[in-house]
Amino acid sequence: MTSIEVNNVKISFEEESLRFILYQEGAAWEWMESYRPHFEYEGGTLEFKDAVSVSHERVDNGLGVGIRSRYQGFIVGGTQVPYAFETYVWIEQTTGHIYFEWIPVCEEGLQVKRVYWPGAMAFEEKRKDWYTLLNYQQGLLIPNTWETELGPIVFDGFFGTAGAYMPWFGQIKEGEGCLALCTTPWNAGYQAEHPAGGPYTHVNVYFEPSLGRMEYRRVMRYTLMSHCDYNDMCKVYRTYVNEQGNLRTLREKAAKVPVIDRLIGSGFVHTGIKTQVCENSDFFDPEQPDKNNHLTTFAAREAQMREIHEAGAKKVYLHLDGWAQPGYDNQHPDYTPACEEAGGWAGMKSLADTMHELGYLFGIHDQYRDFYLSSQSFDEDYACRLMDGTIPRHQRWAGGPQSYLCGTQAPYYVKRNFEVLRENQIELDCAYLDVFTCNEGDECNNPRHRMSRRECYEARNHCFDYLMSRGILPSSEEVNDWCVPSMVFCHYAPYDFMLRKPGSPKFGVPVPLFNLVFHDCLIEPWMMDQVSEDEDYMLYAVLNGGAPYLLRDGAYPNFDGSFETMGLGLKEDIKRCDVVCELHEKVAKCEMVRHELVDGEYTVQRTVFADGTSVTVDFGKQTYEIAYGTDK
């Protein structure tokens, strides 16, 4: 066994098993005994120890101390191939951070699909004060005593998706913590296992190729912490984001586009104009062909907004689906003109003008990932092409068969389409570019516009940046740390259970990990449904200091959290929204400095904001208390 130590941080390395143990102030973090470093390739699985040549050396340099290992040559089908890589595990002297680096050296002879390294920590004690933190949507805390089994995580926990808003996870045992942060997250993710009743939770990381090659160094940073909780871990990550120059607050964004201040404290209305489900769509119901085909005119929506105004809604933002001739989720990116049978450009302009006359804000749904075969612009030469030359297709959404538009092309289409809207005098305050922030980055192997996942995320941010340059506030479906510098608000940033059928068991304790890092950087609207006598989503809206949905009319029934709930009536909805809007006005630009499980109770939670405002919610009694701070 080899050991290295810097200040109060120590690493032990077992050369035979290739397992590591991390220590700080007596607390040990040891990989699972059953874990063996390994990778999958086209044809099977190999362990690191299967290398023909394995060597280890100690490294001392001006930054710290580490252990470098080299794995060279593997036997595949009876033949030795030259595939080789290194690992470098080192302690940074300045900070005490521990870095695990996986470094490709020679990629000849093997097509690697996934590398599973570093390993999952042994985390076996059935104790309430042993818990795991997952950035599964807004955030999830899983005590080792939690009775519900952890279900499948969307996108297999791929960083940069709804399965991982932030590229880190953490574990805490009796106040001792281990935070695992991926500093190269573009082709990486995590997997987690928690059986019913515990007594353990295991979390591992994986790395995938970029455009068929591992190509670049993959890095996980581990931070060992003492006397900590999940708040401390979130603040460590906030510090990291700030160090990278990516902590862009709403105050900074509002200085550039002041209409942000009008969006703060608004009630959100999500509704649409035209829905048309094509016969070749998976959503089409042949037994009830007209079920999902309907039309509401711009004039009718105008009347609805006047009714909302007369009912007393002070500040409102209208997010309009299906405003164009093709109908919702049809023929993108060729989505103009405005729906003729609903009133055309004149009707749409009248609705926008009415919104501004009422003092409200107006925005539209748009889409630049789904590339519909029915669009005039469709050309396979601009669709995402996989490494084997194939072009993925499906027909899930209303518009039927589609592939994916290469992200390199999206900024051009955004400029083209929004210029048409400007020419038709549609004054937009906001725009929603669908799915960019919940789906993984795409890759494209077409040599004319080759694109990595990292470049795809950059292209998506370019779309947001263009809208901001035109004074239009950009939003997308969910949130992610990579979009924070460029995006202003989202459709929602929910806890994972909110997108499942009401009453479904929770996979852990919902905690606002994302908001503990980014609350003052983005505007998040929250569902306000009272889904049962025992569950009122308004409580999560106030707890998180977010914006409320006054009306949320999802395009696909019983999908993405659009379930039938208890109707309370417009007057009551406005009254409830007023509470959330007033709070949002106060704290939208404030950091969420702390979240607490009051007296250790999962059902009683409190958030504290930088201005001194605190919100206490009792989910058991279905009550809330807001104590406004006095700081400005």
N, C-alpha and C positions, 0 to 999 in steps of 0.2 A: 504494500500500500504506500502511495506517495501522498504527502501532505504539504500544503503551502499555507502561509498565514500572512496577513497584512493587518496591522493594528488589531482589532478585535474580531476580524472575519477570517475564517479558516475553511479550507476545502480539503477533503480526503478523497483519493481516487484509487479504486480497486482495479488493478491492471487486468486481472483475470476475468471479472464480470463486466468491466468497463462502466461500473456504476459510481456515482458521485454522492458524497454527503457534504452538506453545507452547514456551517456552524456560525452562530453569533451569540456571545454572552451565555453560553451553555445550552442554548436551544439548537437542536439538530433537525435538519431537513434532509431526509434520506429518500432516494428513489425506491419505488416498490421493489421488493425482493424478486418478484417474478419478471420484472422488466428487463429486456435485452435490447440494446440499441439496434435498429434494423431499418431497412428500406424496402419498398416495393418497386419492382421494375416490370417491364413488359415481359412476362413469362414466369414470375414468381416473387419470392421474398428472400432476401439475404440479410444476415446479421453482420454487423460491423466486424465481428471477430472472424468471419469467414474470409477476410482478406488474406491473400497469400503472404503479404508482408505487413506487420503491424509494429510500429515503433512509437515511443513516448519520450519526451524531453521536457525538462524544466526551462522556463523562459523568464529571465529577469531583464527588465528594461526601465526606461525613465518613467513609465506610467504605472507599473505594478509588477505582479508576479503571476505566472500562469503555467499551465501544462498543455503542451502541443502534442497531438497524436496524429500519425499518418497511417492511412489504410490504403494499400496499393495492390492492385491485381485481384481479380475474382475469377473463380472457376464457374463457367456457365456452359452447360451442355457438354462437359468434358473438356472444354477449351478455356485456357486462361485469357482473359481480356484485360487491357491496361487501365480500366477505370480506377480512378484514385481520388481521394479527398482527404482533407485534414479537419480535425476539430481543435479548437483553441479555447480553453477555459481559463479565465484569468480574473484576478481581483484588481480593481482600480484603486490605487493608493489614495487618491484625493477624496473619493466618495464612499468607498467600500462596496460599490456595486460589483456584482459578479456577472461576467459576460460569457455566454456560451455561443461560440461561433462555429458554424458548419461551412466549410470552404471547399468548393469544387476545384480540383487540380487538373484532372484529365477525364473527359466525358466520353471517351471512345469505348465502344464495346457494350454499353448498357444504356437503355432508355429508362431513366428513373421516373417513377410516377409519384411517389411520396416518400419523404424521409421522416421517420418518427423518432425525434430526438430534439431536445432533452426529454428525459423520462418523467412520468407522473410521480409525484411525491406519495410516499406511504402516509395515509391520513386515516387511521383506523379506529380511533377512540370514539365510542358512542357517547358523546357529550355535547350539550347544547352550546358550550363556549368553544367548540371546534366547528368552524363553519367555512364555507367556500363562497367566493364572490365570482359571479359570471356576468359579463356585460351582454347578456342576452336581452336585446332591446333595452328598455330603460334601466334594468338592473335586477339581479336575483341573488339573494342570500340563502344558501342551503345549509342549515345546521346538520351535523352528522346524525341527529336524532329525528330528522324530518321524515314523516310517515309516508309521503307520496313519492313514488318512483319518478326520477327525472325522465321526462319523455324526450322524443327526438328534438334536437335543436335545429332550427331552420338553417338552410345553406351549410349544414354540417359544421356550424360554428366558424365559417370562413370570416376572417377579419375584413372589415369594410362593408359588411352586410347587416341585415336585420338580426342575424345571429350573433353579431359582435360589433356593437356601435363603437367600441374602443378596443385596441389590440392588446389587452392585458387581462389577466385573471389573478386571483389571490386566494390565499388560505391563511386563516388565523386560528391558533390554538392557545387558549388561556392567555391572550394578550400578546403572544409572539406571532409575528406575521412574515409571510413570504409572498412578495409581489413579483409576478412573472410578466414582463413587458416585451413585446416583440417590436424591435426598432426597425425591422424590414418587413412590414406586414402585408405587402401587396400580393403575395402568393403563399399565404400561410393561414392557419386556423387552429382551433382547439377542439378537442372532444372531451366529454365529461360523462361520468357514470355515477349514479347514486341509486342504489336499490331501495325498494320500499322499506322504510324503517331504519335505513342505514345498514351497518354502523360506520360506513365510510363514504367518502366522495373522492373520486380520482379524476384528475384533469391532466391531459397530455396535449402537446403541441405537435403540429405536422407542417412540413414545407412541401410545396408543389413546384413543378418546373414553370418557367416562363418561356412561352413559345418553344416548348419541347426540350429546353435545357435548364439545368439548375443554375448555370451561368454566373450567379453572383453570390457573395457571402451572405449567409442568413444568420441573424443575430437575435438572441433572447437575452434580456437584461434582468437579473434577479436582484431584488432589494430586500434584505433581511431587516426586520423592524422589531423593536421591543416596545412594550407598553402601548400598543396601538389598537385601533379598530378600523372598520371599513372607511370611516371618514378620513383617517390619516392616509390610507392608501390612495383615495381619490385625490387628495391634495398633493401627494407625491407625483401623481400622473399630471395634475394641472401644472405643476412646476416644470415637468418635462415638456409639456406642450408649449409652455411659455418660452422655454429655452430654445425650442425649435422655431420660434417666431410665428406660431400658428394660433395663439390665443387672441383672437380678434373679437372684441366685445361689441355689444349693441351700441354703446356710447360712441365707439369709433366708427361704426357703420352709419349711425344716424348723423354723424358730422358730415358724411359724404352724401347721404340721401335722407333728408329730414322727414320724409313721409313715414319713416319707421315709427316716429313718435305718435303718429295717428293710428298706426296699426296696434300699438301697445294699448291694452285695455279694450280692444274691440271684441264683440261677439262674432264668431265665425258661422257663416251660413254656407252650406255645401249642398248645391242642387244642380239641376241640369236642364237641357233643352230637348235634345233628340237622342233616343236610344234605338239602335238598329242592330239586332243580333243576326248575323248572316247564317244561312242554312248550313254552311260548312264550318261553323264554329262549334266547339265543344259545349258552349252554353246554350246552343239552340235546342229547344224542346219541340220535337215534331208533333207531339200530341196537343200542344198549346202554342202554335206558331206565333200568335200575336202577344204572348205573355210579356215578352221583354221588348216589344216594339211599341214605342209611344213617343208623343211629341207634346211639348209645352211651348207656347209662343213666347217670344221676348216680351210682348205686351202683358202676358199673364204673369211673368216673373216680375215685371215692373209693378204691377198691381200688388203682388205679394209683398214686395219690398216696401211699398207705401203702407200696406197694412201693418207690417212689422214696425214701421216708424210711428204710425198712429197708436200702436199698442204700447209705445214707450221705450223702445230700444234706442239707446243714445248713440253708441258707436258700433258699426257693423262692417264686416268685410264679407263680400259675396265672392265665393269661389264657384265659377260656372263651368260645369261639364257639358260635353256634347253640343257646343255652340256652333259648330261648323256643319256644312252640308253632308259630309259622310256619316255623321253621328258619332257617338262616344266610342272610342277605341276602334276606329275604322280608318283605313287608308293613310295612316301616318307614314311619312312626314308631309304628305300633300293634304293639308287639312282645311284649306280655304276653298270657297268663300263661306261667309256666314250662312247658316241654314235658311234657305229661301222660303220654305213653307212656314217657318217660324217668324218671318218678317225681314229676312235678309240683313244686309249691312245697315240699312236705315233703322230697322228694329233693334239691332244690337247696339247701335250708337245711342238710340233713345234710352235703352236700359242703362248704358254706362253713364249717360248724362244725368239720368234720374238719380242714380246712386250718388253722384257728386252734388246734385241739388239737395239731396237729403243729408249731406255731410258724411256719407258712407264711402267705403273703398270698394274697388271693383278689380277682379282678376279672373284669369281663365286657366283651364286645364289644357295642357299640351303634352306632347310625347315625342322624344327623339331617340328612342332605343328600338322599339318595335318597328320593323320594316315590313309593311304589308305588301303582299304580292299584288294586291288590287290597286296600289298607288301607281300613278303615272310615272313617278320617278324610280320605281323599283328596277333595280339592275343588280344581278348577282355579283357583278364586279365590285360593288360597294357594300356588300353584306359581309359580316364577319365570317372568315374562313378559318377552319381548324387546321391543325398541323398535317392531317392526312388529306387535306384538300376538300373535305366535305363542308357543307354550309348547313348549320342547324336550322330546323324548321319545326313549327308546331302550329296548332290552330285553336289554342285555348281561349283567346279573348274574342270579343264580339265581332271583330273584323275578319275572323277566319284566318287562313294560312298566312304565316309571316316568317321572316327570319329576323336577324338583328342588324341594324345599321351600324357600320363601323364607327366607333366614337370619334375618329378623326374627321368624319364628315358632319357630325352633329352641329358644331358651331356655325358652319356655312348655312345649314337649313334654318337654324334659329334666326340668323340675320335676315335671310330671305323672307321668312314667314312674318316676322314682326315688322318688317318694312311694309308688307301688304296691309297689316292691321293699322299702321300709322297712316298710310295713304287713304284708308277708309275712315279716318278720323275717330278710331276707337281709342279713347284715352284710358290706358291701363295704369293701375297703381301697382299691381302685383301679377306674377305669372308662376304657374306650377308646372315644372318639367317632371313628368311622372317617372317613377321607378329608379331614378338615378341613384338615390341614396339608400335603397334597401337591397338592391341586387348587386351581385359581385361585379367587379370590373370585367369587361369582355377582353378577349384577345383576338387578333386578326393576323393571319399569316399570308395575306395577299401582299406580295412585294411592292405593289403600288401604294399601299398605305398600311404598312406593317405596324402593329400596335400591341404593346404590352399592357398588362392590367394597370400598371402604374401610369402609363401614358393615357389610358382610358379615363382614370380618375381625374387626371389633369385636364383632359378635354371636356369632361362634364363641368369642372369648375370654370373653364373658359366660357361655357354657356351661361353660367350664373353671373360671371363677371361682366359679360356683355350686357345682360339685362340691367345690372346695377349701373353700368355706364350710361344707360338710357333713362335712369331714374325709376326703373321698374324693380320692385322688390322680388327677388327670386326665392322659390320654395321647391320642395320635392316631397316624396312620399314620407320618408322617415328622416332620421338624422344619422350622422356619422362624423367621427372626429376629422376625417380628411376633408369634409366640405365646410367646416366651421369658418375658415377665412373668407369664403365666397358666398355663402347662403345666409338668408335672413330668418326664414321660418320654414315650417314643415306642415305636412298634413296631420301627422301625429307622431309622438315618440312614446308609445304605450308600454306598459308592462306586458309581458308576453301573454298572460292569461286573458287580457282584454280582447285578443283576436280569436279566442276559442269560445265555444258556446257558453253563455252565462251559466254559472253553477259548476263548471268543470273544476276538478281539483287543481290547486296551485302547486307548482313544482318546487316552491320555496317561498321565502318571505320577499314580497316585492319591496325593493329599496331603490331610491333614485340615484344610482351610481353616476349616470350620465349627467344629471343636473348638479350633482356635487362638484363636477368638473366644469360644466359649460352652461349653467343656468343663465348667466348674464351675457351669453354670446348668441343665443338663438331664441326665437319665439316659438313656443310649442302649444298648439291648441289641444285641449283634452276633451274626451267624450264626457258627456254630462248625463248619460242615461241612468235612470233608476231601473236597474235590470230586474230587481226583485225586492221583496220586503227586507231582505237581508244584505243587499249590495247596492250601493249608490256610488256611481263613478264620479259624481261631483266631489266627493271627499278626496279623491286623488288629484283633482284639478286644484283645489285649494291648498292641499298639502304641498304640491309642487310649484305653487305660485305661477301657474300658467294661464293661458287664455282659454275661454270656454267655447264649446260648440253650442250655438243657439239652435241650429237646425243642421242635422247631418243625414242627408238622403243619399246613401251609397248607391253606386251604379249597379252593383251586383248583389242581390238580396242574399242574406245569410253567408256573406263572404267578407273577409277583412274587417271583422268586428261589426258589420251591419246586420244586427239581429233585431227582431221585434222586441220592444221593451214597453214598460208601463208609460202610457201617454199622460202627461201632466197638464197639457194645454199651453197656449202661447203666453198668456199672462204669467203663469207660474214659471214657465221656462225663462222668460225675461227677468223675472224677479231673482231666480237662482243665478242667472248669468251676471246680473248686476253685482252680486257679491264677489264673484270670481274676477270680473272686470276691474272692480275697485282695487282688489288686492294686486292684480297684475299691473295696474298703473303705478302702484307703489314700489313693487319689487322686481319688475322685469329686468332692470339694469343692475340689479344687485346680485352679487355672488351668493349662492346658497352655501353658507359657511358650515352648517352642521345638520345632520339628520340623526334622530334618536329613536330608539325603541324604549319608550318610557317605562322605567322600572323593569326593563327586560321583557316587556310584553309585546308580542308581535302585533297585537290588534290595537295598540295605542302607540301612535307615532307622532313625532314632532319635527318640524323643520325650522331652522333659524337662518335669517337672511342678514346680509351685511349692514343693513340700516337698523338692525335691532328687531325687526318684525319677526314674530314667531307664530306658527300655526300648529295647533294640536288637534289630532283627529283620533276619535275612538271608533274603530270599525265595528266593534261589537255592539255599541250603543247607537251607531250611525249618527254621531254628533261631531261638530267641529268648533274650535275656538280660535279666533284671530286676535292677536295682540299686536297692534301696530307700533313700530319703532318710532323714535323721534329723530334719528340721524338723517341727514340729507346727503 
